[in-house]
Amino acid sequence: MNEVKEYRDFEIAIRRSEEGYSAHVLRSPAGTGSATFVPPIDRAAIGQLRTFVQQVLRSTGRDVGSTGRERLSAAGQQVQQIGTELYTALFWGRVKELFDRSLEPESSSSPRRGLRIKLRFDLTAQDSWLGELPWELLRH
């Protein structure tokens, strides 16, 4: 019998602020709060980044030989680094504190419980490139 996993939401909105950008925790098991957000990748590099990630993903399904596997391994490490940089930029200060507290097991918590991260981008068209970052690579 498959047990259904229950998820609690950790919802974050990224918005333009006086300092540049901010991340606002709108909903979490630990409460709400905000911190500044400094994108780890600039707007000019987003196209190159997307091309790189697509090339790595396309390569994973092919028989690439030993030299190709070495390059793929190095590329995979770079993809993981991108995910780590995104995580570090988003989860720091009050946002990280709330996230860490939301991950803490509750005494009555079921082992089937998980935490779902939801991102919302409350941005102008000028800032929409932030939504194009490879958020699915977030890595803790």
TIRO-2110 file (N, C-alpha, C; in Angstrom, 1 decimal):
// TIRO-2110
0.8, -1.2, 0.0, N, 1, A
0.0, 0.0, 0.0, CA, 1, A
0.9, 1.2, 0.0, C, 1, A
0.6, 2.1, -0.9, N, 2, A
1.4, 3.4, -1.0, CA, 2, A
0.8, 4.4, -0.1, C, 2, A
1.6, 5.0, 0.8, N, 3, A
1.1, 6.0, 1.7, CA, 3, A
1.3, 7.4, 1.0, C, 3, A
0.3, 8.2, 1.1, N, 4, A
0.4, 9.6, 0.6, CA, 4, A
1.2, 10.5, 1.5, C, 4, A
2.1, 11.2, 0.9, N, 5, A
2.9, 12.2, 1.7, CA, 5, A
2.1, 13.5, 1.8, C, 5, A
2.1, 14.0, 3.0, N, 6, A
1.5, 15.3, 3.2, CA, 6, A
2.6, 16.4, 3.1, C, 6, A
2.2, 17.5, 2.5, N, 7, A
3.2, 18.6, 2.3, CA, 7, A
2.6, 19.9, 3.0, C, 7, A
3.6, 20.6, 3.7, N, 8, A
3.3, 21.9, 4.2, CA, 8, A
4.0, 22.9, 3.2, C, 8, A
3.4, 24.1, 3.1, N, 9, A
4.0, 25.0, 2.1, CA, 9, A
4.9, 26.0, 2.7, C, 9, A
6.0, 26.3, 2.0, N, 10, A
6.9, 27.4, 2.3, CA, 10, A
6.9, 28.3, 1.1, C, 10, A
6.1, 29.4, 1.1, N, 11, A
5.9, 30.2, 0.0, CA, 11, A
6.7, 31.5, 0.1, C, 11, A
7.4, 31.8, -1.0, N, 12, A
8.3, 33.0, -1.0, CA, 12, A
8.0, 33.8, -2.2, C, 12, A
7.9, 35.1, -2.1, N, 13, A
7.7, 36.0, -3.2, CA, 13, A
9.0, 36.9, -3.3, C, 13, A
9.4, 37.0, -4.5, N, 14, A
10.6, 37.8, -4.8, CA, 14, A
10.1, 39.1, -5.5, C, 14, A
10.4, 40.2, -4.9, N, 15, A
9.9, 41.5, -5.3, CA, 15, A
11.1, 42.5, -5.4, C, 15, A
10.8, 43.6, -6.2, N, 16, A
11.8, 44.7, -6.3, CA, 16, A
11.6, 45.5, -5.0, C, 16, A
12.7, 46.0, -4.4, N, 17, A
12.7, 46.8, -3.2, CA, 17, A
13.6, 48.0, -3.4, C, 17, A
13.6, 48.8, -2.4, N, 18, A
14.5, 50.0, -2.5, CA, 18, A
16.0, 49.6, -2.6, C, 18, A
16.3, 48.5, -2.0, N, 19, A
17.7, 48.0, -2.0, CA, 19, A
18.0, 47.2, -3.3, C, 19, A
17.1, 46.8, -4.1, N, 20, A
17.2, 46.0, -5.2, CA, 20, A
16.1, 45.0, -5.3, C, 20, A
16.3, 43.9, -4.6, N, 21, A
15.2, 42.8, -4.6, CA, 21, A
15.1, 42.3, -3.1, C, 21, A
14.0, 41.8, -2.8, N, 22, A
13.8, 41.2, -1.5, CA, 22, A
13.0, 39.9, -1.7, C, 22, A
13.2, 39.0, -0.7, N, 23, A
12.5, 37.7, -0.6, CA, 23, A
11.6, 37.8, 0.6, C, 23, A
10.3, 37.6, 0.4, N, 24, A
9.3, 37.6, 1.4, CA, 24, A
8.7, 36.3, 1.6, C, 24, A
8.8, 35.7, 2.8, N, 25, A
8.1, 34.5, 3.2, CA, 25, A
6.7, 34.8, 3.5, C, 25, A
5.8, 34.4, 2.6, N, 26, A
4.4, 34.7, 2.7, CA, 26, A
3.7, 33.7, 3.6, C, 26, A
4.2, 32.5, 3.6, N, 27, A
3.5, 31.4, 4.3, CA, 27, A
4.5, 30.3, 4.6, C, 27, A
4.6, 29.9, 5.9, N, 28, A
5.4, 28.8, 6.3, CA, 28, A
5.0, 28.3, 7.6, C, 28, A
5.3, 27.1, 8.0, N, 29, A
5.0, 26.6, 9.3, CA, 29, A
5.6, 27.4, 10.4, C, 29, A
6.7, 28.1, 10.1, N, 30, A
7.3, 28.9, 11.2, CA, 30, A
7.0, 30.4, 11.2, C, 30, A
6.1, 30.8, 10.3, N, 31, A
5.8, 32.2, 10.2, CA, 31, A
6.2, 33.0, 9.0, C, 31, A
6.2, 34.3, 9.0, N, 32, A
6.5, 35.1, 7.9, CA, 32, A
7.7, 36.0, 8.2, C, 32, A
8.3, 36.6, 7.1, N, 33, A
9.5, 37.5, 7.3, CA, 33, A
10.1, 37.7, 6.0, C, 33, A
11.1, 38.5, 5.9, N, 34, A
11.8, 38.8, 4.7, CA, 34, A
13.3, 39.1, 4.8, C, 34, A
14.0, 39.1, 3.7, N, 35, A
15.4, 39.4, 3.7, CA, 35, A
15.7, 40.0, 2.3, C, 35, A
16.8, 40.7, 2.1, N, 36, A
17.2, 41.1, 0.8, CA, 36, A
17.5, 39.9, -0.1, C, 36, A
17.4, 40.1, -1.4, N, 37, A
17.8, 39.0, -2.3, CA, 37, A
18.7, 39.6, -3.3, C, 37, A
19.9, 39.0, -3.4, N, 38, A
20.9, 39.4, -4.4, CA, 38, A
21.0, 38.3, -5.4, C, 38, A
20.6, 38.4, -6.6, N, 39, A
20.7, 37.3, -7.6, CA, 39, A
22.1, 36.9, -7.8, C, 39, A
22.4, 35.6, -7.8, N, 40, A
23.8, 35.2, -7.9, CA, 40, A
24.3, 35.2, -9.4, C, 40, A
23.3, 35.4, -10.3, N, 41, A
23.6, 35.4, -11.7, CA, 41, A
23.0, 36.7, -12.2, C, 41, A
23.7, 37.4, -13.1, N, 42, A
23.2, 38.7, -13.6, CA, 42, A
22.4, 38.5, -14.9, C, 42, A
21.6, 39.5, -15.2, N, 43, A
20.7, 39.4, -16.4, CA, 43, A
21.5, 39.0, -17.7, C, 43, A
22.6, 39.6, -17.8, N, 44, A
23.4, 39.3, -19.0, CA, 44, A
23.8, 37.9, -19.2, C, 44, A
24.0, 37.2, -18.1, N, 45, A
24.5, 35.8, -18.1, CA, 45, A
23.4, 34.8, -18.2, C, 45, A
22.2, 35.2, -18.1, N, 46, A
21.1, 34.2, -18.1, CA, 46, A
21.0, 33.3, -19.3, C, 46, A
21.2, 33.9, -20.5, N, 47, A
21.1, 33.2, -21.7, CA, 47, A
22.2, 32.1, -21.8, C, 47, A
23.4, 32.5, -21.5, N, 48, A
24.5, 31.5, -21.5, CA, 48, A
24.3, 30.4, -20.5, C, 48, A
23.7, 30.7, -19.3, N, 49, A
23.4, 29.7, -18.3, CA, 49, A
22.4, 28.8, -18.8, C, 49, A
21.3, 29.3, -19.4, N, 50, A
20.3, 28.4, -19.9, CA, 50, A
20.8, 27.4, -21.0, C, 50, A
21.6, 28.0, -21.9, N, 51, A
22.2, 27.1, -22.9, CA, 51, A
23.1, 26.0, -22.3, C, 51, A
23.9, 26.4, -21.3, N, 52, A
24.8, 25.4, -20.7, CA, 52, A
23.9, 24.3, -20.0, C, 52, A
22.9, 24.7, -19.2, N, 53, A
22.1, 23.7, -18.5, CA, 53, A
21.4, 22.8, -19.5, C, 53, A
20.9, 23.3, -20.6, N, 54, A
20.2, 22.5, -21.6, CA, 54, A
21.2, 21.5, -22.3, C, 54, A
22.4, 22.0, -22.5, N, 55, A
23.4, 21.1, -23.1, CA, 55, A
23.8, 19.9, -22.2, C, 55, A
23.9, 20.2, -20.9, N, 56, A
24.2, 19.2, -19.9, CA, 56, A
23.0, 18.2, -19.8, C, 56, A
21.8, 18.7, -19.8, N, 57, A
20.7, 17.8, -19.7, CA, 57, A
20.5, 16.9, -21.0, C, 57, A
20.8, 17.5, -22.1, N, 58, A
20.7, 16.7, -23.4, CA, 58, A
21.8, 15.6, -23.4, C, 58, A
23.0, 15.9, -22.8, N, 59, A
24.1, 15.0, -22.8, CA, 59, A
23.9, 13.8, -21.9, C, 59, A
23.0, 13.9, -20.9, N, 60, A
22.9, 12.8, -19.9, CA, 60, A
22.3, 11.6, -20.5, C, 60, A
21.5, 11.7, -21.6, N, 61, A
20.9, 10.5, -22.1, CA, 61, A
21.7, 9.8, -23.2, C, 61, A
22.9, 10.2, -23.5, N, 62, A
23.7, 9.6, -24.6, CA, 62, A
24.8, 8.8, -24.1, C, 62, A
25.3, 7.9, -24.9, N, 63, A
26.5, 7.2, -24.6, CA, 63, A
27.6, 8.1, -25.1, C, 63, A
28.3, 8.7, -24.1, N, 64, A
29.3, 9.8, -24.5, CA, 64, A
30.8, 9.4, -24.4, C, 64, A
31.0, 8.1, -24.0, N, 65, A
32.4, 7.7, -23.9, CA, 65, A
33.1, 8.2, -22.7, C, 65, A
34.3, 7.8, -22.4, N, 66, A
35.0, 8.1, -21.2, CA, 66, A
35.3, 9.6, -21.2, C, 66, A
35.8, 10.2, -22.3, N, 67, A
36.1, 11.6, -22.3, CA, 67, A
34.8, 12.4, -22.1, C, 67, A
33.8, 12.0, -22.7, N, 68, A
32.5, 12.7, -22.6, CA, 68, A
31.9, 12.6, -21.1, C, 68, A
32.1, 11.4, -20.5, N, 69, A
31.7, 11.2, -19.1, CA, 69, A
32.4, 12.2, -18.2, C, 69, A
33.7, 12.3, -18.5, N, 70, A
34.5, 13.3, -17.6, CA, 70, A
34.0, 14.7, -17.8, C, 70, A
33.7, 15.1, -19.0, N, 71, A
33.2, 16.5, -19.2, CA, 71, A
31.8, 16.6, -18.6, C, 71, A
31.0, 15.5, -18.7, N, 72, A
29.6, 15.5, -18.2, CA, 72, A
29.7, 15.6, -16.6, C, 72, A
30.6, 14.9, -16.1, N, 73, A
30.8, 14.9, -14.6, CA, 73, A
31.2, 16.4, -14.2, C, 73, A
32.1, 17.0, -14.9, N, 74, A
32.5, 18.4, -14.5, CA, 74, A
31.3, 19.3, -14.7, C, 74, A
30.6, 19.1, -15.8, N, 75, A
29.4, 20.0, -16.0, CA, 75, A
28.4, 19.8, -14.9, C, 75, A
28.2, 18.5, -14.5, N, 76, A
27.2, 18.2, -13.4, CA, 76, A
27.6, 18.9, -12.1, C, 76, A
28.9, 19.0, -11.9, N, 77, A
29.4, 19.7, -10.7, CA, 77, A
29.1, 21.2, -10.8, C, 77, A
29.2, 21.7, -12.0, N, 78, A
28.9, 23.2, -12.2, CA, 78, A
27.4, 23.4, -12.0, C, 78, A
26.6, 22.5, -12.5, N, 79, A
25.1, 22.6, -12.3, CA, 79, A
24.8, 22.6, -10.8, C, 79, A
25.4, 21.7, -10.1, N, 80, A
25.2, 21.6, -8.6, CA, 80, A
25.6, 22.9, -8.0, C, 80, A
26.7, 23.5, -8.4, N, 81, A
27.2, 24.8, -7.9, CA, 81, A
26.2, 25.9, -8.1, C, 81, A
25.6, 25.9, -9.3, N, 82, A
24.6, 26.9, -9.6, CA, 82, A
23.4, 26.8, -8.7, C, 82, A
23.0, 25.5, -8.4, N, 83, A
21.9, 25.3, -7.5, CA, 83, A
22.2, 25.7, -6.1, C, 83, A
23.5, 25.5, -5.7, N, 84, A
23.9, 25.9, -4.3, CA, 84, A
23.9, 27.4, -4.2, C, 84, A
24.4, 28.1, -5.3, N, 85, A
24.5, 29.6, -5.3, CA, 85, A
23.0, 30.2, -5.2, C, 85, A
22.1, 29.6, -6.0, N, 86, A
20.7, 30.1, -5.9, CA, 86, A
20.2, 29.9, -4.5, C, 86, A
20.4, 28.7, -3.9, N, 87, A
19.9, 28.4, -2.5, CA, 87, A
20.5, 29.5, -1.6, C, 87, A
21.8, 29.7, -1.6, N, 88, A
22.5, 30.6, -0.7, CA, 88, A
22.0, 32.0, -0.8, C, 88, A
21.7, 32.4, -2.1, N, 89, A
21.2, 33.8, -2.3, CA, 89, A
19.8, 34.0, -1.8, C, 89, A
18.9, 32.9, -1.9, N, 90, A
17.5, 33.0, -1.5, CA, 90, A
17.3, 32.8, 0.0, C, 90, A
18.1, 31.8, 0.5, N, 91, A
17.9, 31.4, 1.9, CA, 91, A
19.0, 31.9, 2.8, C, 91, A
18.8, 33.1, 3.3, N, 92, A
19.8, 33.6, 4.2, CA, 92, A
19.0, 34.6, 5.1, C, 92, A
19.6, 35.0, 6.2, N, 93, A
18.9, 35.9, 7.1, CA, 93, A
17.6, 35.3, 7.7, C, 93, A
16.6, 36.2, 7.7, N, 94, A
15.3, 35.7, 8.3, CA, 94, A
14.6, 34.6, 7.4, C, 94, A
14.8, 34.7, 6.1, N, 95, A
14.3, 33.6, 5.3, CA, 95, A
14.8, 32.3, 5.6, C, 95, A
16.2, 32.2, 5.8, N, 96, A
16.8, 30.9, 6.2, CA, 96, A
16.4, 30.5, 7.6, C, 96, A
16.3, 31.4, 8.5, N, 97, A
15.8, 31.1, 9.8, CA, 97, A
14.4, 30.4, 9.8, C, 97, A
13.5, 31.0, 9.0, N, 98, A
12.2, 30.4, 8.9, CA, 98, A
12.2, 29.1, 8.2, C, 98, A
13.0, 29.0, 7.2, N, 99, A
13.1, 27.7, 6.4, CA, 99, A
13.6, 26.6, 7.4, C, 99, A
14.7, 26.9, 8.1, N, 100, A
15.3, 25.9, 9.0, CA, 100, A
14.3, 25.5, 10.1, C, 100, A
13.6, 26.4, 10.6, N, 101, A
12.6, 26.1, 11.6, CA, 101, A
11.4, 25.3, 11.0, C, 101, A
11.1, 25.6, 9.8, N, 102, A
10.0, 24.9, 9.1, CA, 102, A
10.4, 23.4, 8.9, C, 102, A
11.7, 23.2, 8.7, N, 103, A
12.2, 21.8, 8.5, CA, 103, A
12.3, 21.0, 9.8, C, 103, A
12.3, 21.7, 10.9, N, 104, A
12.5, 21.0, 12.2, CA, 104, A
11.3, 20.0, 12.4, C, 104, A
11.6, 18.8, 12.8, N, 105, A
10.5, 17.8, 13.0, CA, 105, A
9.6, 18.3, 14.2, C, 105, A
8.3, 18.1, 14.0, N, 106, A
7.4, 18.4, 15.1, CA, 106, A
7.2, 17.1, 15.9, C, 106, A
7.0, 17.2, 17.2, N, 107, A
6.8, 16.0, 18.0, CA, 107, A
5.6, 15.1, 17.5, C, 107, A
4.6, 15.7, 16.9, N, 108, A
3.5, 15.0, 16.4, CA, 108, A
3.5, 14.8, 14.9, C, 108, A
4.6, 15.2, 14.3, N, 109, A
4.7, 15.1, 12.9, CA, 109, A
4.8, 13.7, 12.4, C, 109, A
4.2, 13.4, 11.3, N, 110, A
4.3, 12.1, 10.6, CA, 110, A
5.5, 12.1, 9.8, C, 110, A
6.1, 10.9, 9.7, N, 111, A
7.3, 10.8, 8.8, CA, 111, A
6.9, 10.9, 7.3, C, 111, A
5.6, 11.0, 7.0, N, 112, A
5.2, 11.2, 5.7, CA, 112, A
5.0, 12.7, 5.3, C, 112, A
5.4, 13.6, 6.2, N, 113, A
5.3, 15.0, 6.0, CA, 113, A
6.5, 15.5, 5.2, C, 113, A
6.3, 16.5, 4.3, N, 114, A
7.3, 17.1, 3.6, CA, 114, A
7.1, 18.6, 3.6, C, 114, A
8.0, 19.3, 3.0, N, 115, A
7.9, 20.8, 2.9, CA, 115, A
8.0, 21.1, 1.4, C, 115, A
7.0, 21.8, 0.9, N, 116, A
7.0, 22.2, -0.5, CA, 116, A
7.4, 23.7, -0.6, C, 116, A
8.4, 24.0, -1.4, N, 117, A
8.8, 25.4, -1.6, CA, 117, A
8.0, 25.9, -2.8, C, 117, A
7.4, 27.0, -2.6, N, 118, A
6.6, 27.7, -3.7, CA, 118, A
7.2, 29.0, -3.9, C, 118, A
7.6, 29.3, -5.2, N, 119, A
8.2, 30.6, -5.5, CA, 119, A
7.2, 31.5, -6.3, C, 119, A
7.0, 32.7, -5.9, N, 120, A
6.2, 33.7, -6.6, CA, 120, A
7.1, 34.9, -7.0, C, 120, A
6.9, 35.3, -8.2, N, 121, A
7.7, 36.5, -8.7, CA, 121, A
6.7, 37.6, -8.9, C, 121, A
6.8, 38.6, -8.0, N, 122, A
6.0, 39.8, -8.1, CA, 122, A
6.9, 40.9, -8.6, C, 122, A
7.1, 40.8, -10.0, N, 123, A
8.1, 41.7, -10.6, CA, 123, A
7.5, 42.4, -11.8, C, 123, A
8.2, 43.4, -12.3, N, 124, A
7.8, 44.1, -13.5, CA, 124, A
8.4, 43.3, -14.7, C, 124, A
8.0, 43.7, -15.9, N, 125, A
8.5, 43.0, -17.1, CA, 125, A
10.0, 43.2, -17.1, C, 125, A
10.5, 44.3, -16.7, N, 126, A
12.0, 44.6, -16.7, CA, 126, A
12.7, 43.6, -15.8, C, 126, A
12.1, 43.1, -14.7, N, 127, A
12.7, 42.1, -13.8, CA, 127, A
12.3, 40.7, -14.0, C, 127, A
11.6, 40.4, -15.1, N, 128, A
11.0, 39.1, -15.3, CA, 128, A
12.1, 38.0, -15.5, C, 128, A
13.3, 38.4, -15.8, N, 129, A
14.4, 37.5, -16.1, CA, 129, A
14.7, 36.7, -14.8, C, 129, A
14.4, 37.2, -13.6, N, 130, A
14.6, 36.4, -12.4, CA, 130, A
13.8, 35.1, -12.4, C, 130, A
12.6, 35.2, -13.0, N, 131, A
11.8, 34.0, -13.0, CA, 131, A
12.4, 32.9, -14.0, C, 131, A
13.3, 33.4, -14.9, N, 132, A
13.9, 32.5, -15.8, CA, 132, A
15.2, 31.8, -15.2, C, 132, A
15.6, 32.1, -14.1, N, 133, A
16.7, 31.4, -13.4, CA, 133, A
16.3, 30.0, -13.2, C, 133, A
17.3, 29.1, -13.2, N, 134, A
17.0, 27.6, -13.1, CA, 134, A
16.7, 27.3, -11.6, C, 134, A
15.5, 27.7, -11.1, N, 135, A
15.1, 27.5, -9.8, CA, 135, A
15.0, 26.1, -9.4, C, 135, A
14.7, 25.2, -10.4, N, 136, A
14.5, 23.8, -10.1, CA, 136, A
15.9, 23.2, -9.7, C, 136, A
17.0, 23.9, -9.8, N, 137, A
18.3, 23.4, -9.4, CA, 137, A
18.6, 23.7, -8.0, C, 137, A
17.7, 24.4, -7.3, N, 138, A
18.0, 24.8, -5.9, CA, 138, A
18.6, 23.6, -5.1, C, 138, A
19.7, 23.9, -4.4, N, 139, A
20.4, 22.8, -3.8, CA, 139, A
20.9, 23.2, -2.4, C, 139, A
20.5, 22.5, -1.4, N, 140, A
21.0, 22.8, 0.0, CA, 140, A
22.2, 21.9, 0.3, C, 140, A
END
